Amino acid sequence: MRVGLILSEALSGLRRNASMVISIVLVTFVSLTFVGAAILMQAQIGKMRDFWTDRAQVQVSMCVDGARQATCDGGAATDAQIQSVKDRLNGSALKPLIRNVRYETPEQAYKNALTLLGDDYKDILSPSQFGASFYINLVDPENSEVITEAFAGKKGIQGVQDQMQLLQPLFSALTVATYIAVGIAGLMLIAAVLLIATTIRLSAFARRRELGIMRLVGASNRFIQTPFILEGVFAALIGSVLAGVAVWAGVQFGVNGYLRSRIDFVATWVGMGDVAYVIPIVIVIGVALSAISAGFAIRRWLRA
Protein backbone atom coordinates (compact mmCIF):
# COMPACT_ATOMS: atom_id res chain seq x y z
CA MET A 1 0.00 0.00 0.00
CA ARG A 2 1.45 3.36 -1.07
CA VAL A 3 1.48 5.52 2.06
CA GLY A 4 2.42 8.73 0.25
CA LEU A 5 -0.47 8.43 -2.20
CA ILE A 6 -2.95 7.69 0.59
CA LEU A 7 -1.81 10.69 2.60
CA SER A 8 -1.98 12.98 -0.44
CA GLU A 9 -5.54 11.79 -1.12
CA ALA A 10 -6.53 12.44 2.48
CA LEU A 11 -5.03 15.95 2.45
CA SER A 12 -6.74 16.64 -0.87
CA GLY A 13 -10.06 15.65 0.65
CA LEU A 14 -9.45 17.95 3.61
CA ARG A 15 -8.81 20.89 1.27
CA ARG A 16 -11.92 20.20 -0.76
CA ASN A 17 -14.16 20.10 2.31
CA ALA A 18 -12.48 22.83 4.33
CA SER A 19 -15.71 24.26 5.76
CA MET A 20 -16.97 20.85 6.88
CA VAL A 21 -13.55 20.04 8.34
CA ILE A 22 -13.65 23.25 10.37
CA SER A 23 -17.09 22.24 11.62
CA ILE A 24 -15.77 18.84 12.69
CA VAL A 25 -12.85 20.48 14.47
CA LEU A 26 -15.12 22.88 16.36
CA VAL A 27 -17.72 20.29 17.35
CA THR A 28 -15.02 17.83 18.43
CA PHE A 29 -13.23 20.57 20.34
CA VAL A 30 -16.34 21.61 22.27
CA SER A 31 -17.55 18.08 23.00
CA LEU A 32 -14.19 16.77 24.16
CA THR A 33 -13.62 19.87 26.28
CA PHE A 34 -16.80 18.96 28.14
CA VAL A 35 -15.57 15.36 28.43
CA GLY A 36 -12.27 16.54 29.91
CA ALA A 37 -14.05 18.95 32.24
CA ALA A 38 -16.38 16.18 33.45
CA ILE A 39 -13.44 13.86 34.19
CA LEU A 40 -11.62 16.62 36.08
CA MET A 41 -14.75 17.54 38.03
CA GLN A 42 -15.20 13.95 39.12
CA ALA A 43 -11.52 13.82 40.11
CA GLN A 44 -12.00 17.04 42.11
CA ILE A 45 -15.02 15.60 43.91
CA GLY A 46 -12.97 12.52 44.77
CA LYS A 47 -10.08 14.61 46.13
CA MET A 48 -12.40 16.78 48.22
CA ARG A 49 -14.31 13.78 49.56
CA ASP A 50 -11.11 11.96 50.52
CA PHE A 51 -9.68 15.08 52.19
CA TRP A 52 -12.75 15.93 54.23
CA THR A 53 -13.68 12.33 54.99
CA ASP A 54 -10.29 11.91 56.63
CA ARG A 55 -10.76 15.09 58.69
CA ALA A 56 -14.50 15.25 59.28
CA GLN A 57 -15.53 14.61 62.85
CA VAL A 58 -18.61 13.58 64.77
CA GLN A 59 -19.35 16.27 67.35
CA VAL A 60 -21.12 15.31 70.57
CA SER A 61 -22.32 18.55 72.18
CA MET A 62 -23.17 18.61 75.86
CA CYS A 63 -26.08 20.64 77.19
CA VAL A 64 -25.87 24.29 78.22
CA ASP A 65 -28.25 26.31 80.38
CA GLY A 66 -31.32 27.38 78.45
CA ALA A 67 -31.11 24.67 75.77
CA ARG A 68 -34.57 23.67 74.55
CA GLN A 69 -33.87 20.03 73.80
CA ALA A 70 -35.75 17.53 75.92
CA THR A 71 -32.47 15.93 76.94
CA CYS A 72 -31.36 19.25 78.45
CA ASP A 73 -34.32 19.80 80.77
CA GLY A 74 -31.96 19.55 83.74
CA GLY A 75 -29.83 22.47 82.57
CA ALA A 76 -26.13 22.33 81.75
CA ALA A 77 -24.52 18.90 81.56
CA THR A 78 -23.16 17.69 84.87
CA ASP A 79 -19.65 16.35 85.45
CA ALA A 80 -21.15 12.89 85.85
CA GLN A 81 -22.87 13.08 82.45
CA ILE A 82 -19.65 14.28 80.80
CA GLN A 83 -17.71 11.46 82.47
CA SER A 84 -20.35 9.00 81.27
CA VAL A 85 -19.70 10.05 77.65
CA LYS A 86 -15.95 9.68 78.18
CA ASP A 87 -16.38 6.22 79.64
CA ARG A 88 -18.59 5.11 76.80
CA LEU A 89 -16.14 6.40 74.18
CA ASN A 90 -13.38 4.43 75.88
CA GLY A 91 -15.56 1.34 76.19
CA SER A 92 -14.94 -1.89 74.32
CA ALA A 93 -17.88 -1.32 71.96
CA LEU A 94 -16.86 2.07 70.54
CA LYS A 95 -13.12 2.35 71.13
CA PRO A 96 -12.12 0.09 68.16
CA LEU A 97 -14.08 2.38 65.82
CA ILE A 98 -12.44 5.59 67.06
CA ARG A 99 -9.11 6.96 65.85
CA ASN A 100 -8.90 9.82 68.36
CA VAL A 101 -11.12 12.02 70.53
CA ARG A 102 -10.63 15.69 71.40
CA TYR A 103 -12.47 17.05 74.41
CA GLU A 104 -13.22 20.78 74.41
CA THR A 105 -14.25 22.53 77.62
CA PRO A 106 -16.68 25.49 77.63
CA GLU A 107 -13.74 27.83 78.33
CA GLN A 108 -11.84 26.49 75.31
CA ALA A 109 -14.94 26.82 73.13
CA TYR A 110 -15.30 30.42 74.32
CA LYS A 111 -11.69 31.23 73.43
CA ASN A 112 -12.04 29.58 70.01
CA ALA A 113 -15.17 31.65 69.33
CA LEU A 114 -13.33 34.87 70.17
CA THR A 115 -10.48 33.82 67.88
CA LEU A 116 -12.93 33.42 65.01
CA LEU A 117 -15.20 36.40 65.76
CA GLY A 118 -12.71 38.85 67.22
CA ASP A 119 -12.38 40.60 70.58
CA ASP A 120 -15.40 42.82 69.77
CA TYR A 121 -17.55 39.94 71.05
CA LYS A 122 -15.66 39.63 74.31
CA ASP A 123 -18.31 41.50 76.29
CA ILE A 124 -21.21 39.85 74.48
CA LEU A 125 -20.25 36.21 74.88
CA SER A 126 -19.37 34.27 77.99
CA PRO A 127 -18.11 30.75 78.70
CA SER A 128 -21.49 29.82 80.20
CA GLN A 129 -23.05 30.15 76.75
CA PHE A 130 -20.88 27.34 75.47
CA GLY A 131 -21.12 23.68 76.32
CA ALA A 132 -18.45 21.03 76.47
CA SER A 133 -17.98 19.04 73.26
CA PHE A 134 -16.35 15.84 72.12
CA TYR A 135 -14.82 15.83 68.61
CA ILE A 136 -14.47 12.26 67.40
CA ASN A 137 -12.38 11.09 64.44
CA LEU A 138 -13.34 7.61 63.27
CA VAL A 139 -11.18 4.91 61.77
CA ASP A 140 -13.87 4.47 59.11
CA PRO A 141 -16.08 7.58 58.63
CA GLU A 142 -18.82 5.32 57.33
CA ASN A 143 -19.39 4.25 60.96
CA SER A 144 -20.56 7.72 62.02
CA GLU A 145 -24.11 6.43 62.44
CA VAL A 146 -22.90 4.14 65.21
CA ILE A 147 -21.72 7.15 67.23
CA THR A 148 -24.94 9.02 66.48
CA GLU A 149 -27.08 6.11 67.69
CA ALA A 150 -24.92 5.65 70.79
CA PHE A 151 -25.38 9.21 72.07
CA ALA A 152 -28.43 10.77 70.44
CA GLY A 153 -31.30 11.29 72.86
CA LYS A 154 -29.22 10.67 75.98
CA LYS A 155 -29.58 12.94 79.03
CA GLY A 156 -27.09 15.79 79.15
CA ILE A 157 -26.36 15.60 75.41
CA GLN A 158 -27.69 18.51 73.39
CA GLY A 159 -27.00 16.97 70.00
CA VAL A 160 -24.78 14.79 67.83
CA GLN A 161 -23.64 16.21 64.51
CA ASP A 162 -21.83 14.40 61.70
CA GLN A 163 -19.78 17.06 59.92
CA MET A 164 -19.78 15.06 56.69
CA GLN A 165 -23.52 15.65 56.46
CA LEU A 166 -22.82 19.38 56.17
CA LEU A 167 -20.61 18.78 53.13
CA GLN A 168 -22.93 16.30 51.44
CA PRO A 169 -25.02 19.01 49.65
CA LEU A 170 -21.82 20.43 48.15
CA PHE A 171 -20.76 17.00 46.89
CA SER A 172 -24.25 16.40 45.51
CA ALA A 173 -24.25 19.74 43.66
CA LEU A 174 -20.83 19.00 42.14
CA THR A 175 -22.00 15.53 41.10
CA VAL A 176 -25.06 17.02 39.37
CA ALA A 177 -22.77 19.48 37.57
CA THR A 178 -20.64 16.54 36.44
CA TYR A 179 -23.70 14.72 35.08
CA ILE A 180 -24.73 17.86 33.20
CA ALA A 181 -21.25 18.15 31.67
CA VAL A 182 -21.32 14.47 30.70
CA GLY A 183 -24.77 14.89 29.12
CA ILE A 184 -23.70 17.90 27.06
CA ALA A 185 -20.50 16.12 26.06
CA GLY A 186 -22.49 13.07 24.96
CA LEU A 187 -24.83 15.15 22.79
CA MET A 188 -21.90 17.00 21.24
CA LEU A 189 -20.05 13.74 20.57
CA ILE A 190 -23.12 12.38 18.79
CA ALA A 191 -23.22 15.55 16.71
CA ALA A 192 -19.51 15.16 15.92
CA VAL A 193 -19.96 11.53 14.84
CA LEU A 194 -22.87 12.42 12.54
CA LEU A 195 -20.96 15.37 11.11
CA ILE A 196 -17.89 13.25 10.40
CA ALA A 197 -20.04 10.63 8.68
CA THR A 198 -21.77 13.29 6.57
CA THR A 199 -18.46 14.88 5.60
CA ILE A 200 -17.03 11.54 4.50
CA ARG A 201 -20.10 10.79 2.38
CA LEU A 202 -19.89 14.21 0.71
CA SER A 203 -16.19 13.74 0.08
CA ALA A 204 -16.81 10.31 -1.45
CA PHE A 205 -19.65 11.67 -3.59
CA ALA A 206 -17.42 14.46 -4.90
CA ARG A 207 -14.80 11.87 -5.93
CA ARG A 208 -17.19 9.23 -7.18
CA ARG A 209 -15.62 9.21 -10.66
CA GLU A 210 -12.14 8.70 -9.24
CA LEU A 211 -13.40 5.93 -6.99
CA GLY A 212 -15.06 4.21 -9.94
CA ILE A 213 -11.79 4.26 -11.86
CA MET A 214 -9.89 2.91 -8.86
CA ARG A 215 -12.34 0.02 -8.62
CA LEU A 216 -11.95 -0.74 -12.32
CA VAL A 217 -8.16 -0.95 -12.06
CA GLY A 218 -8.44 -3.37 -9.12
CA ALA A 219 -7.77 -1.15 -6.10
CA SER A 220 -8.64 -2.89 -2.84
CA ASN A 221 -11.40 -1.63 -0.57
CA ARG A 222 -8.82 -0.90 2.13
CA PHE A 223 -6.83 1.30 -0.24
CA ILE A 224 -10.00 3.20 -1.20
CA GLN A 225 -11.33 3.57 2.36
CA THR A 226 -8.12 4.58 4.14
CA PRO A 227 -7.86 8.18 2.81
CA PHE A 228 -11.45 8.91 3.87
CA ILE A 229 -10.88 7.48 7.33
CA LEU A 230 -7.72 9.58 7.65
CA GLU A 231 -9.69 12.70 6.73
CA GLY A 232 -12.00 12.20 9.69
CA VAL A 233 -9.13 11.24 12.00
CA PHE A 234 -7.05 14.30 11.05
CA ALA A 235 -9.95 16.68 11.63
CA ALA A 236 -10.92 15.03 14.93
CA LEU A 237 -7.28 14.95 16.04
CA ILE A 238 -7.01 18.71 15.64
CA GLY A 239 -10.20 19.18 17.67
CA SER A 240 -8.96 16.74 20.32
CA VAL A 241 -5.64 18.53 20.68
CA LEU A 242 -7.44 21.87 21.00
CA ALA A 243 -9.69 20.34 23.67
CA GLY A 244 -6.59 19.14 25.51
CA VAL A 245 -5.15 22.66 25.36
CA ALA A 246 -8.45 24.06 26.69
CA VAL A 247 -8.41 21.58 29.60
CA TRP A 248 -4.80 22.50 30.40
CA ALA A 249 -5.60 26.22 30.25
CA GLY A 250 -8.65 25.76 32.46
CA VAL A 251 -6.60 24.08 35.19
CA GLN A 252 -3.56 26.33 34.82
CA PHE A 253 -5.37 29.67 34.80
CA GLY A 254 -8.78 28.82 36.26
CA VAL A 255 -7.78 26.50 39.09
CA ASN A 256 -4.13 27.30 39.85
CA GLY A 257 -4.32 30.98 38.92
CA TYR A 258 -7.72 31.89 40.38
CA LEU A 259 -9.61 29.36 42.51
CA ARG A 260 -6.68 28.01 44.53
CA SER A 261 -5.88 31.42 46.03
CA ARG A 262 -9.51 32.47 46.63
CA ILE A 263 -11.23 29.38 48.01
CA ASP A 264 -9.55 28.32 51.22
CA PHE A 265 -11.78 25.49 52.41
CA VAL A 266 -10.79 23.32 49.42
CA ALA A 267 -7.32 22.13 50.42
CA THR A 268 -6.75 19.82 47.45
CA TRP A 269 -7.32 20.82 43.85
CA VAL A 270 -6.82 18.99 40.60
CA GLY A 271 -3.40 19.74 39.13
CA MET A 272 -1.20 19.15 36.15
CA GLY A 273 -0.84 15.48 37.04
CA ASP A 274 -4.58 15.07 36.53
CA VAL A 275 -4.38 17.04 33.28
CA ALA A 276 -1.61 14.74 32.02
CA TYR A 277 -3.98 11.85 32.71
CA VAL A 278 -7.04 13.44 31.09
CA ILE A 279 -5.53 14.79 27.84
CA PRO A 280 -4.55 11.35 26.40
CA ILE A 281 -8.04 10.07 27.22
CA VAL A 282 -9.61 13.02 25.39
CA ILE A 283 -7.41 12.51 22.33
CA VAL A 284 -8.00 8.75 22.23
CA ILE A 285 -11.78 9.24 22.47
CA GLY A 286 -11.76 11.80 19.64
CA VAL A 287 -9.56 9.75 17.31
CA ALA A 288 -11.36 6.48 18.02
CA LEU A 289 -14.86 7.91 17.44
CA SER A 290 -13.77 9.65 14.25
CA ALA A 291 -12.11 6.53 12.85
CA ILE A 292 -15.14 4.38 13.63
CA SER A 293 -17.69 6.84 12.21
CA ALA A 294 -15.61 7.60 9.10
CA GLY A 295 -14.97 3.91 8.42
CA PHE A 296 -18.64 3.03 8.83
CA ALA A 297 -19.73 5.91 6.56
CA ILE A 298 -17.36 5.10 3.69
CA ARG A 299 -18.16 1.40 3.83
CA ARG A 300 -21.89 2.11 3.58
CA TRP A 301 -21.31 4.52 0.69
CA LEU A 302 -19.18 2.01 -1.24
CA ARG A 303 -21.83 -0.71 -0.80
CA ALA A 304 -24.63 1.57 -1.96
C-alpha positions, 0 to 999 in steps of 0.5 A: 500500500502506497502511504504517500499516495494515501496521505496525499488523497486524504489531504486533498479531501481535507482541502476540498471540504475545508468548511466541513472540516472546520465544523468537525474540528469545532464540534469535536473541540467543544464536546471533548472539552466537556468530556475533559471537564467532566473527568476533572470535576469527578476527580476534584469531587474525589479529592475533596471527599477523601480530604474531608472524609479523613478530617470530618468529625462527629461532634457530641455537644453537651447541654448548656443552660437554656437549651430547649432540647428535651435531653437538656431539661436539667440544665447544663450537663453535669460532670457525671454526664460528661464522664459517662460520655468519656467512659462510653467512648473508651468502652470496648464497643466504641473504642475500636471504631475511634481513631482519636477524641478531642475534648473541648471545655466550655472555656476552650470553646469560648476562646475559640469563638473569640479567635474566630469572631474577634475581641469585639464579642468579648463582652457579648459572649461568655463561657457559660453560653458554650457547652463542652464538646467531644470531637471524634475522628473515626477509623472508618467515617462510614461508621458515624451512624454508630456514634450518632445512635450511641449518644443521640437522645441521651440525658445531658447531650444537646445533639450529635452532629456528623460534619460530613452531612454538612458537606454532602449538599456540596458534593451532591451539587458537584456531582449534578454538575458533572452529570450535566457536563457528561450529558452535554459532552455526549450530545456533542459527541453524537453531533460530531460523529454524525458530522464526520459521517456526513463529511465523509459521504460528501467527500466520497460523492465528490470523488465518485468518478475517481473511486469508480476508476480505482475500482476498475483498475483493481484497487482494494477496498482498504486502499479506497477507504483509508484516505477517507478514514484519515480525513475524519481522523485528522480533523478530529485529532485537531479538535482533540488537541485543541480540547486538551489545550483548553483543559490544560488552560482551564486548570492552569489559569482557572484553578491554579491561577484563580480558585486556589488562592480564593477558596480556602476550604478546598485544600486539594485541587486537581493539578497538572498530574490530573491534566496529564492523565485526562488529555490522552483520554480526550485525544483517544476518544476523539480519534477512536470515534472519528475513525469508527464513524468515518470507516462506517460511513465510507463502507456504507457509501461504497456498498450503496 
